[in-house]
Amino acid sequence: MNRIRTTVTSRSRHGALGRPGVRGEGAGDPRTGPVWALAGVVALALAVAWATGAVPSEAPERVRISWVLLAGLFAATELLYADIVIGRHAQGLSLTEIPLVLGLLLTTPQELLLARLVGTGAALLLVQRQRPLMLFVNLTGAALQTTLAVVVTRALDPDASSLEPHSWVAVLLGTTVAVVALAVLLSVVIALQGGHEPALGLARTLPLAVLVTLVVTCTGLLTVRQVDVQSAALLLLAPLVLAVVLVFRSQHALRQRHERLESLHHFTRAVDSALQDESVPDTVVAQAKELLRADGGALVVQDPSFQRVTGDAAIVAGPWWSRALEGRPVLRPRNRAHPGDGVADGYRDGLSVPVRAGGTVTGALVVAGRVDRVSTFDEHDLQLLESLAGQAGIALRNADLVRRIRTAAAERERAALTDALTGLPNRASFTAQVDGAAASGGRPLVVVLLDIDRFGEVNAALGHDVGDQVLVAVARRVRALVSEPAPVARVGSDEFAVALPWVEGENPEGAVFGVLAALAAALDLGDYELPVSATAGYAMCPDDGSSGAELLRHAEIALHQAKFAQRQTRRYQAADEEAGPRRLALAADVARAVVRGELEVHYQPQAGAHDRRVRAFEALLRWQHPVWGRVPPDEFIPLAERTGVIGGLTDFVLRSALHDLAGWREHGRDLAVAVNVSARSLSDDGFVHLVHHALTQARVPAEALVLEITESSLMADADRAMKVLRGLVDLGVTLSVDDFGTGYSSLAQLRRLPVSEVKVDRSFVQHLESSRADAAVVRAVTQMARALGLRVVAEGVESEQAWEVLETLDCDLVQGWALARPMPGAQVEGWLREH
């Protein structure tokens, strides 16, 4: 046994002992300094032992062998070896014990040592080209092995002259002790270089080393015996020994191929597992280094716009590997000159192979620096790396597919929680965020639900594109109103939700009004400038609910109550829950009320303020529900607008009123009838034709029809409504602005509209006799109307005193309970006869 040819794999570039070209291999390197010191101490101790005569020096009595021949045998056996690879460790087994036994028995110890150092040194330096540190350590080990073999053998057999069994035992024990000592020395050296623990190295290599040493020593003893009997017979022994070595190497090659298959299977499993945590590139590099017993590795992924390197970027700094990107593998064994194209600094050998995806080269897999010094990369390693690269290409393609699937899934998840138009979180995301905030036990929350007023009219009048612009602008305002952590979401077509932190003792309604005030500024949309207002319902956490879904549902109930009560804000109350089933039933039934005959038109007269003569009747819709009884108009009219059936109700009232008016006029009554018109009708170009057709069917002159248009709906988009209004005026219909004084109109806007009448809202009339402020408003409206040539109608007149005040204010017509309550059409004739 010549020496244990073992080095330890390290994941750094400095991990293997004596690697040619390793930076800092000299004695000044903190990793190699202890190795130099240890080898120096051992060498010095051996020199002292030989110099002081501690090592026996007598020659044996048998035929001597030339030290030159021994040196040649030592050199030959150094080069004629087979490698045993255990994991990432390589152990070189040779026939060095044969010349060692010949020297022990046939020459002097001094000549044996000289032959060992010269033969081994020549093989290591001239053929294997080992660097100084490695050469020094191995020569020191060779000297240690030779010295101990001489000392033990001569101690057991002083004259070493016989070939009897006790001499065999002496030689066997001498070579065995020597190889154990050498194993200990090299294991300690490896540990000093940052490898495994000495005990771990010995456990892996020593048993096999001792076994082979015994076998080779016995072969050496047989050789000595044959020399003693007949030297020429050595020619017969040489082919036998050579055959054994070749068979051993062949067996070793078969084992390596089997291990390569196992390695490929292990690589595939490791890379497949890496798909789960998206670490495929790192795993590919780590596995390639492990399986090729390489100190450095890199995976280069080539893209038209960039080159991504995973692993040790230093080994791909030079051009030596780059042919792999052209589809050609690169093999750079150690001890082979590569002028101008050598492996990267710090490595003496390397491999590079292309990585393909779908037949296209997409990168390169590179390894460099064999961790053991007894072998270098060869064609078999190249084939293995190409197999790994093939699997790596598939794995990288799968990893990219997995990444895209996960990205798409994350995008779908994000889209499922985000409103596509505004980019705000949606209802599901909002409730989840509120759940988290509520569960954290932090400050109490106010969940506010905002509904944009008259948004349906904007969509109907200006189109959905403008409506979308309004939603985006409002979303931006709502997001800017609150600090970033506060949940904000779009939870309906024109509904936004906000969760505001609230401090006990503060007025939550004040915070809600603050949000509404911030939204109230007009929106500049380029071609349009639209006023914005909103209605809000809110619920308190934890008083009104503890979950996001519950709080949002309660805020929605409060919002509906606020709208029906015509209030800007309302907090949720438990009693509001009772109105929910009724509202849902009414919303479902209002569309079928006309067909079922549940709707009826009532009429309230309008009389001259001065002569008290009846001039007209206002048509008012009434609904007698079979379950809920009489439903007030301020409850079902908003429902009809929200459900989109208001147009059908308008058509029903218009035709019914004109039919009744025709009957009254046939009896000689010179009357007119007023019908309320919704904003949806003003955005319908066919509404003018509908009115003309109704007038023609009823045979009623157009001037007998007054169409009342609410101020808020009229001013929402006066330009859009102008075409319809002028068409109605061209028919001869009279137009009236209803509820004047409660909206956003101005004198300048009113002058642009072809109206003939304004109706003062009942809120200014009901307390006219006792409120100087209301009287001032009515006077101002009357004076303005006079200046514009408009007729003034006051509704909600409930007392004689209010009538008298209106008479003094020069109002034209009055309407209210002071004159008559609304009545069915069948009662109008009788009432007229009595009044």
Disulfide bonds with the S-S distance in Angstrom:
none
